[in-house]
Structure formats: C-alpha cells, structure tokens
Amino acid sequence: MYFWQAQETLTASQWLLRGLVMFFWLLIVTKLMGQRELARMTLFDFISSITMGGLLSGPLFFPKVALKGALINITLLGLLNIGFSYISLKHSKVRRIVQDEPIILVQNGQILKKMMGKARFNLDDLLTQLRLKNVTNISDVEFAILESNGQLSVIVKSQARPITPADLELETEYEGMATVLVEDGNILEDNLQKNNLTQAWLLAELEAQGFDDIQTVMAAILDTKGKLYVSKG
C-alpha cells in the first residue's frame, strides 16, 4: 500500500515523506498562484489559503486520510485561483466579484457615515489608521480610502502637506539605490560586476576600514556616491 493512500497506521518515514510531499506541493502551487504580500491578498486568496490549510492538515494528522485526495483538491484550488486572477485582469466585472472595491471613508475633511457602515469601519479604527499615517486632524484629509487589500490610503489636502524641494523649485541630487557588495561574509559577485568593480578593490576598501577578514563583515553597502558602508558581524 502506498504512503499517500489511507492506512490504519503509518511508519515514521511515511509520516516524514507525507510532510515533505505536502510542503513542496503546496510551495509549487502557491508559487504558480503568484506572489502577493499578506496585506494584498484578495478575498478569494484568503478563502483559498484557509481551504488549503484545512486540506493540508488532514493527511498530516490522520493516517486514514488519503494524501492523493488532498493533493488533487489543492491543485484544483490553485488552478481556480490562477483562472480567476487571469479572467479578472481582462474583465473588470469579474474583478469586482473577486476583489472588493475601494471605499471612500473621508472626503474633503468630512467623514462619510454611510460608507463607514458599509465597510464595518468604526471611528476608533479610522483615527488609529490616520495616526499611523501621521495625520492627527481629520479636517486636513482630502480623501481617506479603504483599499481592496484592507489598507487605508490617505491623501492630505495640499495646504497641509509638507513643503518639498519641488515646491521651492530647488534642484536635488540623484540618490539612486545602494548596492550590497558583502552579505554575511559572502561577496556578491554579480553586484560587483554590475558596478564594474573587482574583488581586489573591495578587499582594499575593507582593509582600509580595518577589516582584514571578509568573514567578519556582516554587510558592505556601496551608495550611489561611491561611499562604502561596512558593518561588523
């Protein structure tokens, strides 16, 4: 009798093999479904995740639950998720079914009570979310929108926004993105090549900062101005 079929008892190796098969199969299916942050999960994603968790728990706890059925159902849920995601990209009406629509909770400094009720959002929730966005005065809010992923987007009135260099017509230097050259004692060769740098240059720079052994370097990060930041491990 195969390990994925229902049995009265399972050996330790069969339990281990079941766990490995379920883990890697679930990993493959979720990768095919697409990478999303938890905060960006749609309602359908959430339902699929809970259902997959339930299907996963059966064969891993009860030997009488066949592994084959769980694998088939997890695959089905994954295909449904992929299918709905693809269709929702093409058809806005389907997207509105699978995903919630954004709801405006505050407009021009006024709380929209009807929309608050529709979103099951109370005043304490709203004030908490506004404080997290560094907004303490509701009258300064042009729009507060509850997005489909559950996050609150806040657009502050132009009069209440901080002054930026663009407002003062000031020129600023390009900042770009820093590049990690060493991570946990390992030199990242690809990043060196992208910046037309060599190991010899890197080791010389590290030695100049008192790091003779690359293994003692937790991180070495090169900014866009050519300055190397080094942190000891």
Summary of the structure (lengths in Angstrom):
residues: 233
radius of gyration: 26.5
end to end distance: 51.6
largest distance: 76.5
contacts: 575
relative contact order: 0.07
helix: 50%
strand: 15%
